Amino acid sequence: MVPLKAHEMSPAILDLTINPNVVQLKIRFSVEAMLAEIDLSEVNDTNLSENAVKYDELRTFTPKQIKKIFGKKWSNLSKDIKLIQSGRVVELNYQDLTVPDVGNTDLTRISHLYLEAKIEKDDPVIFSWNANFGPIVVRQVGVDNGLTQFLANGNESDAIFFQGSIEISKIQTFFDYIIVGFEHIIPKGWDHIVFVLGLFFFSSKLKPLVWQISAFTLAHTCTLALGSLGYIKISPEIVEPLIALSIIFISVENIFVKKLSKWRPLVIFIFGLLHGLGFASVLGEFGLPAGFFVPALIGFNVGVEFGQLTIVLLVFIFIGYWFNKKNYYESSIAQPISAIIGLLGTFWFIERVI
């Protein structure tokens, strides 16, 4: 996706390396959100936090100022970042914090925290951090079949072994990435949610909806796979405005076209290709474990589908079931909502271009 707006948070990423007698950790995250004590277990949008003003202020600070504040708070923060070996918490030593210069404050500033832990034996280690810091993707680097795991709600990682976490099963990886895919739709994928709603409100009949969602699913599955494998790569600055245009197109057709034309499934398929590229760029942020590439990719896609189906099911339960056979459904419900969808698409297009 395009770089996140300053108030939007993506999961942190930990790259963990185990060497003889030492574990090295590199955490990619928003240090300002941590220092402002934004509870990312509750909100993904910092504007919704009571500490939003403090967060915005910190984003204007220079790297030197941020590092000074972080250094003073490290003794307390370190209690919430844990590395465990043989049931014992291993001390994490602060090495460095790299903070980019103040740039476009409309975009999230991503910093890197470097930590190191001394160990004396070859037992596996477990990582966790405070749920308030938000979800984190744990990636073991430097070995084949290194563990890659998505952690939410302050959960502990699986055991991370010195020679690679070969004990982790492909089934576990599959289910971990279902969570990543689902959360990319609910609650984070507002543009994808709105697009699926546009498909739903085209018709009160099941058959047109099935045709359209099937075409959309097939298309984004193709480009998600090809994009993740590196065969297709298009700049998010191009893809994201086009996704917004796809939302506008769907809304206009919903209002002015009364029947499912023979071209609409093809058009939906083309739009699905664009959305798949958007999914692939997000998945690229997390990285796919080399030893479990296929189950992770399939799991992510299944999670995306669960998210989309959840949206359709909820809208059907609360709106479609009660009103789709009413004479006024199209004129008083479907078309006005489609118009709102078009306005949202227009807003996103302008925002992403400008």
MIFITI-792722 format. One record per residue: x, y, z of N, C-alpha, C in turn; residue in one letter. Coordinates in pm, whole numbers, plus 50000, padded with zeros to 5 digits. Layout:
// MIFITI-792722
[rec [X Y Z] [X Y Z] [X Y Z] a],
...
***
This chain:
// MIFITI-792722
[rec [50085 49881 50000] [50000 50000 50000] [50089 50125 50000] m],
[rec [50024 50239 49982] [50101 50363 49989] [50147 50383 50132] v],
[rec [50251 50466 50153] [50297 50490 50290] [50181 50532 50378] p],
[rec [50178 50483 50500] [50068 50508 50589] [50061 50654 50630] l],
[rec [49937 50705 50642] [49919 50838 50696] [49967 50838 50841] k],
[rec [49999 50957 50890] [50063 50967 51021] [49980 50906 51132] a],
[rec [49847 50904 51117] [49764 50853 51225] [49735 50704 51211] h],
[rec [49778 50642 51101] [49752 50501 51078] [49874 50419 51118] e],
[rec [49851 50310 51189] [49960 50227 51238] [49958 50090 51172] m],
[rec [50073 50047 51125] [50087 49910 51076] [50162 49830 51181] s],
[rec [50153 49697 51179] [50224 49618 51280] [50374 49645 51279] p],
[rec [50435 49638 51395] [50581 49646 51405] [50640 49517 51348] a],
[rec [50769 49522 51315] [50837 49404 51261] [50967 49383 51338] i],
[rec [50985 49262 51388] [51108 49225 51458] [51189 49130 51372] l],
[rec [51313 49166 51344] [51409 49074 51281] [51504 49027 51390] d],
[rec [51502 48897 51418] [51579 48840 51527] [51684 48745 51474] l],
[rec [51807 48763 51520] [51919 48679 51478] [51983 48615 51601] t],
[rec [52000 48483 51597] [52065 48413 51709] [52204 48369 51666] i],
[rec [52303 48422 51733] [52442 48384 51712] [52494 48316 51840] n],
[rec [52609 48252 51834] [52665 48194 51957] [52677 48298 52068] p],
[rec [52611 48272 52177] [52618 48354 52299] [52549 48490 52290] n],
[rec [52482 48519 52178] [52418 48650 52168] [52296 48643 52075] v],
[rec [52193 48717 52113] [52074 48733 52030] [52063 48881 51994] v],
[rec [52048 48908 51865] [52035 49046 51818] [51892 49070 51769] q],
[rec [51837 49184 51808] [51700 49217 51772] [51697 49353 51703] l],
[rec [51624 49360 51595] [51602 49486 51525] [51451 49502 51509] k],
[rec [51396 49607 51571] [51252 49628 51571] [51218 49752 51488] i],
[rec [51134 49732 51389] [51086 49840 51302] [50950 49885 51355] r],
[rec [50938 50011 51397] [50815 50055 51464] [50806 50207 51466] f],
[rec [50694 50257 51516] [50677 50401 51536] [50715 50433 51679] s],
[rec [50833 50490 51699] [50879 50520 51834] [50792 50628 51897] v],
[rec [50737 50719 51815] [50654 50826 51869] [50527 50770 51933] e],
[rec [50469 50667 51871] [50348 50605 51928] [50379 50542 52062] a],
[rec [50497 50480 52073] [50537 50419 52199] [50560 50525 52307] m],
[rec [50631 50630 52271] [50661 50736 52368] [50537 50813 52410] l],
[rec [50440 50824 52319] [50316 50895 52351] [50218 50807 52427] a],
[rec [50258 50681 52447] [50175 50583 52519] [50040 50564 52451] e],
[rec [50046 50555 52317] [49925 50520 52241] [49898 50371 52261] i],
[rec [49779 50336 52301] [49743 50195 52321] [49701 50135 52188] d],
[rec [49796 50073 52118] [49769 50018 51986] [49697 49884 51991] l],
[rec [49670 49834 52111] [49584 49716 52120] [49438 49756 52109] s],
[rec [49410 49884 52128] [49273 49933 52124] [49242 50010 51996] e],
[rec [49341 50081 51942] [49317 50165 51825] [49425 50142 51720] v],
[rec [49388 50153 51595] [49484 50149 51485] [49506 50289 51430] n],
[rec [49422 50382 51471] [49428 50520 51426] [49462 50606 51547] d],
[rec [49577 50671 51545] [49621 50748 51661] [49528 50865 51692] t],
[rec [49453 50912 51592] [49359 51020 51617] [49250 50981 51716] n],
[rec [49230 50851 51731] [49127 50802 51823] [49178 50788 51965] l],
[rec [49306 50814 51986] [49366 50802 52119] [49360 50935 52193] s],
[rec [49348 50926 52324] [49348 51048 52404] [49485 51114 52405] e],
[rec [49588 51041 52360] [49723 51097 52355] [49763 51141 52214] n],
[rec [49663 51164 52128] [49691 51199 51988] [49772 51327 51975] a],
[rec [49743 51426 52058] [49816 51554 52050] [49963 51533 52084] v],
[rec [49989 51455 52186] [50128 51426 52225] [50201 51353 52114] k],
[rec [50133 51257 52051] [50193 51183 51940] [50230 51276 51825] y],
[rec [50137 51364 51787] [50162 51457 51677] [50277 51551 51709] d],
[rec [50287 51591 51835] [50396 51680 51876] [50531 51608 51863] e],
[rec [50537 51483 51907] [50661 51407 51901] [50708 51388 51758] l],
[rec [50617 51383 51665] [50654 51360 51525] [50726 51481 51464] r],
[rec [50723 51593 51534] [50794 51712 51486] [50932 51724 51549] t],
[rec [50965 51634 51642] [51093 51639 51711] [51204 51583 51621] f],
[rec [51324 51633 51640] [51439 51585 51564] [51480 51446 51614] t],
[rec [51556 51371 51534] [51604 51240 51580] [51679 51249 51713] p],
[rec [51760 51352 51730] [51836 51368 51853] [51743 51383 51973] k],
[rec [51636 51461 51957] [51541 51481 52066] [51469 51350 52100] q],
[rec [51428 51278 51996] [51356 51152 52017] [51446 51051 52089] i],
[rec [51571 51040 52045] [51663 50944 52106] [51689 50979 52254] k],
[rec [51694 51107 52284] [51717 51149 52422] [51598 51109 52510] k],
[rec [51477 51134 52460] [51357 51097 52537] [51349 50946 52554] i],
[rec [51377 50874 52446] [51370 50727 52451] [51473 50671 52549] f],
[rec [51593 50727 52547] [51698 50682 52637] [51658 50696 52783] g],
[rec [51590 50806 52815] [51548 50828 52954] [51439 50731 52995] k],
[rec [51357 50689 52898] [51243 50601 52929] [51277 50453 52911] k],
[rec [51397 50422 52861] [51428 50284 52828] [51419 50189 52947] w],
[rec [51460 50234 53063] [51458 50144 53180] [51317 50094 53209] s],
[rec [51216 50178 53185] [51078 50135 53204] [51025 50058 53083] n],
[rec [51059 50106 52963] [51011 50040 52842] [51067 49899 52831] l],
[rec [51190 49879 52877] [51255 49749 52864] [51179 49640 52939] s],
[rec [51102 49677 53039] [51025 49578 53115] [50911 49520 53032] k],
[rec [50874 49591 52926] [50762 49547 52843] [50807 49477 52715] d],
[rec [50937 49460 52697] [50992 49387 52582] [51072 49271 52639] i],
[rec [51028 49150 52614] [51087 49035 52684] [51143 48930 52588] k],
[rec [51258 48880 52626] [51317 48763 52561] [51336 48659 52671] l],
[rec [51278 48544 52653] [51276 48441 52756] [51351 48317 52708] i],
[rec [51435 48264 52793] [51506 48140 52763] [51502 48051 52887] q],
[rec [51457 47927 52867] [51448 47830 52977] [51367 47885 53095] s],
[rec [51260 47958 53063] [51172 48012 53166] [51225 48135 53236] g],
[rec [51340 48186 53193] [51402 48303 53258] [51408 48420 53161] r],
[rec [51373 48539 53211] [51379 48659 53129] [51524 48700 53111] v],
[rec [51565 48714 52985] [51703 48753 52953] [51709 48905 52939] v],
[rec [51809 48966 52996] [51823 49111 52990] [51851 49156 52846] e],
[rec [51776 49257 52803] [51795 49315 52671] [51874 49445 52685] l],
[rec [51986 49452 52618] [52071 49571 52625] [52044 49663 52506] n],
[rec [52017 49787 52538] [51991 49888 52436] [52120 49920 52361] y],
[rec [52116 49907 52228] [52232 49934 52144] [52220 50067 52069] q],
[rec [52106 50084 52003] [52092 50206 51922] [51945 50223 51883] d],
[rec [51911 50345 51847] [51780 50378 51792] [51803 50471 51675] l],
[rec [51763 50431 51556] [51777 50517 51439] [51640 50576 51406] t],
[rec [51637 50708 51398] [51513 50781 51373] [51533 50867 51249] v],
[rec [51448 50856 51149] [51463 50940 51029] [51446 51088 51064] p],
[rec [51503 51172 50980] [51483 51316 50997] [51336 51350 50980] d],
[rec [51297 51464 51034] [51160 51510 51019] [51136 51538 50870] v],
[rec [51038 51470 50815] [51006 51489 50673] [50861 51526 50656] g],
[rec [50792 51452 50572] [50650 51475 50549] [50572 51425 50671] n],
[rec [50522 51517 50751] [50452 51477 50874] [50314 51418 50846] t],
[rec [50274 51410 50719] [50150 51342 50684] [50172 51191 50677] d],
[rec [50299 51148 50685] [50330 51006 50675] [50391 50956 50806] l],
[rec [50367 50829 50835] [50422 50769 50955] [50575 50764 50947] t],
[rec [50642 50804 51053] [50788 50796 51058] [50827 50663 51123] r],
[rec [50903 50582 51051] [50940 50450 51098] [51084 50451 51149] i],
[rec [51101 50410 51274] [51233 50404 51337] [51275 50259 51356] s],
[rec [51402 50239 51390] [51456 50105 51412] [51527 50102 51547] h],
[rec [51486 50008 51630] [51546 49989 51762] [51635 49865 51758] l],
[rec [51760 49880 51803] [51856 49770 51803] [51884 49727 51947] y],
[rec [51859 49600 51975] [51881 49544 52108] [51970 49421 52098] l],
[rec [52029 49385 52212] [52117 49268 52215] [52102 49199 52350] e],
[rec [52104 49066 52347] [52093 48988 52471] [52204 48885 52476] a],
[rec [52272 48876 52589] [52377 48776 52608] [52314 48646 52660] k],
[rec [52349 48534 52599] [52298 48404 52641] [52414 48307 52657] i],
[rec [52395 48204 52738] [52505 48112 52767] [52478 47969 52722] e],
[rec [52360 47941 52667] [52330 47805 52622] [52249 47809 52494] k],
[rec [52227 47690 52437] [52164 47681 52306] [52015 47654 52312] d],
[rec [51953 47672 52427] [51809 47650 52437] [51735 47755 52353] d],
[rec [51618 47721 52301] [51542 47817 52221] [51497 47937 52305] p],
[rec [51466 48046 52238] [51419 48167 52306] [51276 48198 52262] v],
[rec [51208 48277 52342] [51071 48319 52316] [51064 48471 52328] i],
[rec [50995 48535 52236] [50984 48682 52239] [50840 48723 52268] f],
[rec [50825 48834 52339] [50693 48896 52357] [50712 49042 52392] s],
[rec [50608 49121 52369] [50609 49258 52419] [50469 49300 52458] w],
[rec [50460 49412 52526] [50334 49459 52581] [50229 49475 52471] n],
[rec [50107 49430 52500] [49998 49440 52403] [49972 49585 52362] a],
[rec [50002 49679 52452] [49979 49821 52420] [50064 49870 52303] n],
[rec [50174 49800 52275] [50259 49839 52164] [50202 49794 52030] f],
[rec [50095 49717 52032] [50030 49674 51909] [50083 49542 51858] g],
[rec [50030 49495 51747] [50076 49368 51690] [50218 49380 51636] p],
[rec [50285 49266 51627] [50422 49265 51576] [50445 49136 51498] i],
[rec [50518 49146 51390] [50557 49029 51311] [50699 48991 51352] v],
[rec [50716 48869 51401] [50848 48820 51444] [50908 48739 51330] v],
[rec [51028 48776 51289] [51096 48706 51179] [51237 48667 51224] r],
[rec [51267 48539 51222] [51403 48494 51250] [51482 48497 51120] q],
[rec [51594 48566 51121] [51674 48581 50999] [51809 48513 51019] v],
[rec [51873 48483 50906] [52006 48425 50910] [52010 48274 50907] g],
[rec [51892 48210 50904] [51887 48063 50898] [51775 48022 50804] v],
[rec [51782 47899 50754] [51673 47844 50676] [51559 47806 50770] d],
[rec [51438 47819 50719] [51320 47781 50798] [51309 47857 50929] n],
[rec [51359 47983 50928] [51345 48064 51048] [51198 48094 51075] g],
[rec [51165 48108 51202] [51027 48133 51240] [50980 48268 51188] l],
[rec [50860 48272 51134] [50791 48397 51102] [50652 48386 51163] t],
[rec [50617 48479 51250] [50491 48466 51324] [50432 48603 51352] q],
[rec [50300 48612 51342] [50226 48734 51372] [50175 48725 51515] f],
[rec [50212 48823 51597] [50171 48824 51737] [50078 48942 51765] l],
[rec [49967 48914 51826] [49873 49018 51866] [49838 49000 52013] a],
[rec [49787 49106 52073] [49738 49099 52212] [49844 49059 52313] n],
[rec [49970 49091 52284] [50075 49060 52379] [50112 48913 52387] g],
[rec [50075 48836 52286] [50104 48692 52287] [50254 48666 52279] n],
[rec [50297 48552 52332] [50435 48509 52320] [50456 48438 52187] e],
[rec [50576 48447 52135] [50609 48375 52011] [50626 48227 52042] s],
[rec [50623 48148 51937] [50665 48009 51951] [50815 48007 51982] d],
[rec [50864 47891 52023] [51007 47877 52051] [51087 47905 51924] a],
[rec [51192 47985 51937] [51280 48020 51826] [51412 47946 51846] i],
[rec [51441 47852 51755] [51556 47764 51771] [51679 47818 51699] f],
[rec [51795 47778 51744] [51921 47829 51690] [51937 47794 51541] f],
[rec [51900 47675 51503] [51919 47631 51365] [51794 47649 51281] q],
[rec [51705 47735 51326] [51581 47756 51252] [51468 47682 51320] g],
[rec [51353 47740 51317] [51239 47684 51389] [51171 47577 51305] s],
[rec [51244 47469 51279] [51187 47363 51195] [51070 47295 51265] i],
[rec [51059 47314 51397] [50949 47251 51468] [50815 47316 51439] e],
[rec [50816 47441 51396] [50689 47506 51365] [50628 47441 51242] i],
[rec [50503 47412 51247] [50438 47339 51138] [50386 47434 51031] s],
[rec [50370 47380 50913] [50313 47458 50803] [50168 47495 50835] k],
[rec [50101 47408 50909] [49963 47437 50947] [49957 47559 51037] i],
[rec [50052 47571 51133] [50056 47687 51222] [50082 47814 51143] q],
[rec [50176 47807 51047] [50204 47924 50963] [50080 47964 50885] t],
[rec [50009 47866 50831] [49886 47891 50755] [49786 47969 50841] f],
[rec [49763 47925 50963] [49666 47991 51050] [49714 48127 51097] f],
[rec [49845 48142 51120] [49898 48274 51158] [49871 48378 51051] d],
[rec [49890 48338 50925] [49872 48435 50816] [49726 48456 50779] y],
[rec [49638 48366 50821] [49495 48393 50807] [49459 48517 50889] i],
[rec [49516 48527 51009] [49491 48642 51096] [49542 48770 51030] i],
[rec [49663 48763 50971] [49720 48881 50904] [49629 48926 50790] v],
[rec [49582 48831 50708] [49496 48864 50595] [49363 48920 50639] g],
[rec [49303 48858 50740] [49173 48904 50789] [49183 49047 50843] f],
[rec [49288 49073 50922] [49303 49207 50981] [49335 49313 50876] e],
[rec [49390 49269 50762] [49412 49366 50656] [49279 49415 50598] h],
[rec [49175 49332 50606] [49044 49375 50561] [48968 49440 50677] i],
[rec [48956 49368 50788] [48885 49419 50906] [48984 49424 51023] i],
[rec [49020 49544 51070] [48955 49673 51044] [49034 49767 50952] p],
[rec [49143 49722 50889] [49236 49816 50827] [49206 49848 50681] k],
[rec [49137 49760 50611] [49124 49776 50466] [48999 49849 50423] g],
[rec [48989 49975 50460] [48865 50047 50433] [48835 50057 50284] w],
[rec [48936 50075 50200] [48908 50087 50057] [48857 49954 50001] d],
[rec [48911 49842 50050] [48865 49712 50004] [48724 49682 50057] h],
[rec [48697 49723 50181] [48563 49705 50237] [48461 49781 50154] i],
[rec [48493 49905 50121] [48400 49989 50045] [48378 49931 49905] v],
[rec [48483 49878 49843] [48468 49817 49710] [48373 49698 49716] f],
[rec [48390 49611 49816] [48302 49494 49830] [48159 49539 49857] v],
[rec [48141 49645 49934] [48007 49698 49956] [47946 49746 49825] l],
[rec [48029 49804 49739] [47980 49846 49608] [47928 49728 49527] g],
[rec [47997 49616 49536] [47950 49496 49467] [47817 49449 49526] l],
[rec [47806 49455 49657] [47684 49407 49724] [47562 49490 49684] f],
[rec [47578 49621 49679] [47464 49708 49655] [47429 49724 49507] f],
[rec [47498 49650 49419] [47460 49655 49278] [47325 49590 49256] f],
[rec [47299 49481 49327] [47174 49408 49305] [47135 49335 49432] s],
[rec [47004 49321 49450] [46953 49247 49565] [46953 49097 49539] s],
[rec [46986 49057 49417] [46984 48915 49381] [47121 48851 49407] k],
[rec [47117 48724 49441] [47239 48653 49478] [47329 48627 49358] l],
[rec [47273 48590 49244] [47354 48550 49129] [47451 48659 49083] k],
[rec [47405 48784 49062] [47501 48888 49021] [47613 48909 49123] p],
[rec [47579 48900 49253] [47680 48918 49356] [47784 48806 49351] l],
[rec [47738 48682 49333] [47829 48568 49325] [47923 48583 49206] v],
[rec [47869 48622 49090] [47952 48640 48971] [48062 48744 48995] w],
[rec [48023 48854 49053] [48118 48964 49071] [48226 48930 49174] q],
[rec [48184 48878 49289] [48282 48845 49393] [48375 48733 49347] i],
[rec [48321 48638 49268] [48405 48530 49215] [48512 48585 49122] s],
[rec [48472 48679 49034] [48569 48740 48943] [48673 48821 49019] a],
[rec [48627 48894 49121] [48716 48976 49202] [48816 48888 49278] f],
[rec [48766 48779 49337] [48850 48688 49414] [48956 48621 49327] t],
[rec [48913 48570 49211] [49006 48504 49120] [49118 48599 49078] l],
[rec [49081 48722 49047] [49179 48819 48998] [49279 48857 49106] a],
[rec [49230 48893 49224] [49327 48940 49324] [49410 48824 49378] h],
[rec [49360 48702 49368] [49442 48586 49405] [49561 48572 49311] t],
[rec [49537 48594 49182] [49644 48583 49082] [49753 48685 49105] c],
[rec [49714 48813 49118] [49817 48916 49132] [49880 48916 49271] t],
[rec [49806 48868 49372] [49865 48853 49504] [49980 48753 49499] l],
[rec [49956 48641 49431] [50060 48539 49420] [50178 48588 49336] a],
[rec [50147 48645 49219] [50254 48691 49129] [50332 48807 49191] l],
[rec [50260 48897 49260] [50328 49009 49324] [50417 48964 49439] g],
[rec [50369 48867 49518] [50447 48816 49631] [50571 48742 49584] s],
[rec [50561 48677 49467] [50675 48606 49411] [50772 48698 49339] l],
[rec [50733 48824 49321] [50822 48920 49257] [50812 48928 49106] g],
[rec [50713 48857 49048] [50699 48860 48903] [50632 48989 48854] y],
[rec [50553 49049 48939] [50486 49175 48906] [50514 49275 49016] i],
[rec [50554 49392 48978] [50575 49497 49078] [50542 49632 49017] k],
[rec [50439 49695 49071] [50397 49828 49026] [50395 49918 49148] i],
[rec [50443 50038 49132] [50453 50132 49243] [50316 50153 49309] s],
[rec [50311 50148 49444] [50186 50177 49515] [50130 50314 49482] p],
[rec [50217 50408 49446] [50171 50542 49409] [50085 50539 49283] e],
[rec [50098 50432 49203] [50013 50414 49085] [49893 50328 49120] i],
[rec [49917 50219 49193] [49811 50123 49223] [49702 50183 49311] v],
[rec [49740 50255 49414] [49642 50303 49511] [49542 50403 49453] e],
[rec [49584 50502 49372] [49483 50588 49309] [49391 50510 49215] p],
[rec [49445 50408 49147] [49362 50327 49058] [49259 50247 49137] l],
[rec [49296 50200 49256] [49199 50132 49341] [49086 50228 49379] i],
[rec [49121 50352 49410] [49019 50452 49441] [48928 50476 49320] a],
[rec [48987 50480 49201] [48905 50497 49079] [48812 50379 49058] l],
[rec [48856 50258 49095] [48770 50140 49080] [48646 50154 49169] s],
[rec [48663 50214 49285] [48550 50236 49375] [48452 50336 49314] i],
[rec [48507 50442 49254] [48422 50542 49189] [48344 50479 49075] i],
[rec [48411 50398 48993] [48346 50334 48879] [48230 50247 48924] f],
[rec [48253 50164 49027] [48149 50075 49076] [48028 50154 49125] i],
[rec [48052 50262 49196] [47941 50342 49249] [47859 50404 49137] s],
[rec [47926 50455 49034] [47855 50516 48921] [47770 50412 48849] v],
[rec [47827 50294 48825] [47750 50188 48760] [47631 50145 48845] e],
[rec [47650 50139 48974] [47540 50100 49062] [47421 50194 49049] n],
[rec [47451 50321 49027] [47345 50422 49020] [47279 50426 48883] i],
[rec [47357 50414 48776] [47304 50440 48642] [47280 50314 48558] f],
[rec [47334 50201 48598] [47315 50078 48520] [47219 49987 48595] v],
[rec [47116 49942 48527] [47011 49864 48592] [47032 49714 48582] k],
[rec [47107 49667 48483] [47129 49524 48464] [47277 49492 48466] k],
[rec [47306 49368 48502] [47444 49322 48500] [47485 49300 48355] l],
[rec [47571 49389 48303] [47615 49376 48165] [47716 49262 48154] s],
[rec [47733 49213 48031] [47828 49103 48010] [47972 49149 48034] k],
[rec [47995 49282 48036] [48130 49334 48057] [48164 49354 48203] w],
[rec [48063 49365 48288] [48091 49400 48428] [48180 49297 48498] r],
[rec [48155 49165 48485] [48248 49071 48548] [48392 49087 48501] p],
[rec [48411 49121 48371] [48546 49144 48321] [48607 49268 48385] l],
[rec [48525 49373 48397] [48573 49496 48460] [48610 49469 48606] v],
[rec [48525 49392 48675] [48551 49356 48814] [48681 49276 48823] i],
[rec [48703 49187 48726] [48825 49107 48725] [48948 49197 48714] f],
[rec [48941 49296 48627] [49053 49390 48610] [49078 49467 48740] i],
[rec [48969 49512 48803] [48985 49582 48930] [49042 49489 49037] f],
[rec [49003 49361 49032] [49058 49265 49127] [49208 49250 49113] g],
[rec [49257 49260 48989] [49402 49255 48967] [49471 49369 49040] l],
[rec [49410 49487 49036] [49468 49602 49105] [49468 49581 49256] l],
[rec [49356 49534 49309] [49346 49513 49453] [49445 49407 49498] h],
[rec [49468 49306 49415] [49565 49203 49447] [49705 49258 49460] g],
[rec [49739 49355 49375] [49870 49419 49385] [49882 49497 49516] l],
[rec [49769 49557 49558] [49768 49626 49687] [49791 49529 49802] g],
[rec [49726 49412 49794] [49747 49309 49897] [49893 49264 49899] f],
[rec [49950 49247 49779] [50088 49196 49770] [50187 49293 49834] a],
[rec [50164 49423 49818] [50256 49520 49877] [50248 49517 50029] s],
[rec [50127 49494 50083] [50113 49482 50228] [50183 49357 50277] v],
[rec [50161 49245 50207] [50223 49120 50246] [50375 49131 50239] l],
[rec [50425 49211 50144] [50568 49230 50131] [50628 49297 50254] g],
[rec [50547 49380 50326] [50595 49444 50448] [50629 49342 50555] e],
[rec [50543 49239 50564] [50563 49138 50667] [50672 49039 50628] f],
[rec [50684 49013 50499] [50778 48913 50453] [50716 48775 50465] g],
[rec [50749 48687 50372] [50700 48551 50373] [50813 48458 50410] l],
[rec [50793 48368 50506] [50900 48277 50546] [50942 48187 50432] p],
[rec [51072 48180 50404] [51121 48106 50290] [51078 47959 50293] a],
[rec [51082 47897 50412] [51049 47756 50421] [50900 47729 50418] g],
[rec [50819 47833 50439] [50674 47814 50446] [50602 47916 50358] f],
[rec [50660 47944 50243] [50606 48048 50156] [50463 48016 50115] f],
[rec [50439 47894 50069] [50308 47858 50015] [50199 47863 50122] v],
[rec [50216 47796 50239] [50110 47805 50340] [50086 47947 50390] p],
[rec [50193 48029 50398] [50175 48168 50441] [50095 48247 50338] a],
[rec [50126 48228 50210] [50057 48299 50104] [49910 48258 50098] l],
[rec [49886 48127 50105] [49749 48078 50100] [49672 48125 50224] i],
[rec [49737 48120 50341] [49672 48165 50463] [49632 48311 50455] g],
[rec [49721 48395 50405] [49690 48537 50391] [49569 48557 50301] f],
[rec [49566 48485 50188] [49457 48499 50094] [49325 48450 50155] n],
[rec [49332 48340 50229] [49212 48290 50296] [49162 48393 50398] v],
[rec [49254 48456 50470] [49215 48558 50565] [49147 48676 50498] g],
[rec [49200 48716 50383] [49137 48824 50305] [48995 48784 50265] v],
[rec [48978 48660 50219] [48845 48614 50177] [48749 48608 50295] e],
[rec [48796 48561 50410] [48712 48559 50528] [48667 48701 50563] f],
[rec [48760 48795 50551] [48725 48934 50579] [48619 48986 50486] g],
[rec [48633 48960 50357] [48536 49006 50258] [48400 48941 50280] q],
[rec [48399 48810 50304] [48274 48738 50327] [48206 48786 50455] l],
[rec [48284 48820 50555] [48227 48873 50679] [48154 49003 50652] t],
[rec [48215 49090 50571] [48150 49217 50535] [48018 49191 50464] i],
[rec [48019 49103 50363] [47898 49072 50287] [47791 49013 50378] v],
[rec [47831 48922 50466] [47735 48857 50556] [47671 48958 50651] l],
[rec [47754 49047 50708] [47701 49146 50801] [47604 49242 50733] l],
[rec [47639 49287 50613] [47551 49379 50542] [47421 49308 50503] v],
[rec [47431 49181 50465] [47310 49107 50431] [47220 49091 50553] f],
[rec [47280 49058 50669] [47201 49037 50790] [47130 49165 50833] i],
[rec [47201 49279 50829] [47145 49402 50882] [47068 49485 50780] f],
[rec [47093 49464 50651] [47024 49544 50549] [46955 49456 50446] i],
[rec [47034 49371 50378] [46979 49294 50267] [46861 49207 50304] g],
[rec [46872 49133 50414] [46766 49039 50453] [46634 49110 50477] y],
[rec [46640 49229 50535] [46518 49299 50574] [46459 49385 50462] w],
[rec [46545 49434 50373] [46496 49536 50279] [46511 49503 50131] f],
[rec [46588 49398 50095] [46621 49382 49953] [46503 49347 49864] n],
[rec [46390 49310 49922] [46271 49281 49841] [46168 49392 49844] k],
[rec [46203 49500 49913] [46113 49615 49919] [46121 49694 49789] k],
[rec [46011 49755 49751] [46008 49834 49626] [46103 49953 49631] n],
[rec [46126 50004 49749] [46208 50124 49762] [46356 50092 49787] y],
[rec [46393 49963 49785] [46530 49924 49821] [46635 49994 49735] y],
[rec [46618 49987 49602] [46720 50045 49514] [46724 50196 49523] e],
[rec [46609 50261 49517] [46605 50407 49512] [46637 50473 49646] s],
[rec [46600 50407 49756] [46616 50470 49887] [46730 50415 49971] s],
[rec [46783 50299 49932] [46891 50239 50011] [47015 50215 49926] i],
[rec [47002 50131 49823] [47120 50090 49745] [47186 50208 49673] a],
[rec [47105 50291 49606] [47164 50401 49529] [47222 50511 49618] q],
[rec [47155 50553 49726] [47218 50652 49815] [47349 50602 49876] p],
[rec [47350 50473 49917] [47475 50420 49973] [47582 50413 49865] i],
[rec [47543 50379 49743] [47640 50377 49632] [47697 50515 49607] s],
[rec [47613 50617 49623] [47661 50756 49605] [47765 50790 49712] a],
[rec [47740 50748 49836] [47837 50771 49944] [47967 50698 49914] i],
[rec [47955 50575 49862] [48074 50498 49824] [48155 50573 49718] i],
[rec [48085 50633 49621] [48153 50711 49518] [48224 50832 49574] g],
[rec [48162 50899 49671] [48225 51015 49734] [48351 50974 49810] l],
[rec [48344 50860 49879] [48462 50810 49949] [48575 50780 49851] l],
[rec [48538 50715 49738] [48638 50684 49637] [48702 50810 49581] g],
[rec [48620 50913 49560] [48671 51040 49509] [48767 51105 49608] t],
[rec [48729 51101 49736] [48816 51157 49841] [48950 51085 49843] f],
[rec [48947 50952 49840] [49071 50874 49845] [49156 50899 49721] w],
[rec [49091 50913 49606] [49166 50938 49483] [49242 51071 49493] f],
[rec [49170 51174 49533] [49233 51307 49546] [49346 51302 49650] i],
[rec [49319 51238 49765] [49417 51230 49870] [49543 51157 49823] e],
[rec [49526 51048 49746] [49639 50966 49705] [49717 51027 49589] r],
[rec [49651 51109 49510] [49721 51176 49400] [49796 51297 49452] v],
[rec [49731 51373 49539] [49792 51497 49589] [49892 51467 49700] i],
***
